[in-house]
Amino acid sequence: RRCSDEVNPRKQPYKMSNQRLRELGLEFTPVAQCLYDTVVSFQEKGVLPAPPAPAQPATKEIN
């Protein structure tokens, strides 16, 4: 019995560069920002529940 690596050796990974896209003016948004914007959008549309508003700190009147 042969190992799968003997029959189907691993192929070299394919590398892509986004340099040409950047040269054309495309700006990439970080994944964390995309996820944050998505959650906020879903909350605004009612798809996800919005977190409760933070409690206002109690203020003391000084006389």
One Martini backbone bead per residue (centre of mass of N, CA, C, O) as a GRO file, in nm:
protein
   63
    1ARG     BB    1   0.097   0.036   0.022
    2ARG     BB    2   0.046   0.371  -0.043
    3CYS     BB    3   0.109   0.683  -0.007
    4SER     BB    4  -0.030   0.975  -0.100
    5ASP     BB    5   0.247   1.120  -0.162
    6GLU     BB    6   0.334   0.922  -0.393
    7VAL     BB    7   0.092   0.978  -0.586
    8ASN     BB    8   0.035   1.288  -0.453
    9PRO     BB    9   0.216   1.526  -0.463
   10ARG     BB   10   0.291   1.815  -0.352
   11LYS     BB   11   0.217   2.129  -0.423
   12GLN     BB   12   0.296   2.427  -0.495
   13PRO     BB   13   0.239   2.721  -0.387
   14TYR     BB   14   0.039   2.988  -0.466
   15LYS     BB   15   0.137   3.315  -0.559
   16MET     BB   16   0.013   3.640  -0.475
   17SER     BB   17  -0.015   3.975  -0.583
   18ASN     BB   18  -0.135   4.319  -0.491
   19GLN     BB   19   0.032   4.545  -0.627
   20ARG     BB   20  -0.130   4.612  -0.886
   21LEU     BB   21  -0.387   4.696  -0.739
   22ARG     BB   22  -0.256   4.930  -0.585
   23GLU     BB   23  -0.161   5.084  -0.841
   24LEU     BB   24  -0.478   5.120  -0.926
   25GLY     BB   25  -0.614   5.206  -0.620
   26LEU     BB   26  -0.661   4.978  -0.434
   27GLU     BB   27  -0.820   4.937  -0.119
   28PHE     BB   28  -0.770   4.772   0.181
   29THR     BB   29  -0.955   4.607   0.428
   30PRO     BB   30  -0.947   4.504   0.722
   31VAL     BB   31  -1.090   4.239   0.871
   32ALA     BB   32  -1.175   4.367   1.140
   33GLN     BB   33  -1.336   4.600   1.007
   34CYS     BB   34  -1.535   4.428   0.849
   35LEU     BB   35  -1.663   4.285   1.092
   36TYR     BB   36  -1.756   4.533   1.244
   37ASP     BB   37  -1.935   4.656   1.019
   38THR     BB   38  -2.123   4.411   0.998
   39VAL     BB   39  -2.235   4.411   1.286
   40VAL     BB   40  -2.346   4.698   1.286
   41SER     BB   41  -2.537   4.659   1.046
   42PHE     BB   42  -2.705   4.427   1.172
   43GLN     BB   43  -2.801   4.593   1.415
   44GLU     BB   44  -2.946   4.819   1.252
   45LYS     BB   45  -3.138   4.587   1.100
   46GLY     BB   46  -3.203   4.349   1.329
   47VAL     BB   47  -3.032   4.078   1.305
   48LEU     BB   48  -2.886   4.187   1.556
   49PRO     BB   49  -2.833   4.243   1.868
   50ALA     BB   50  -2.795   4.500   2.066
   51PRO     BB   51  -2.624   4.629   2.294
   52PRO     BB   52  -2.635   4.750   2.584
   53ALA     BB   53  -2.640   5.030   2.736
   54PRO     BB   54  -2.459   5.212   2.923
   55ALA     BB   55  -2.442   5.308   3.228
   56GLN     BB   56  -2.503   5.578   3.410
   57PRO     BB   57  -2.350   5.769   3.613
   58ALA     BB   58  -2.375   5.876   3.918
   59THR     BB   59  -2.474   6.190   4.047
   60LYS     BB   60  -2.365   6.429   4.273
   61GLU     BB   61  -2.484   6.666   4.483
   62ILE     BB   62  -2.346   6.976   4.578
   63ASN     BB   63  -2.411   7.192   4.882
   0.00000   0.00000   0.00000
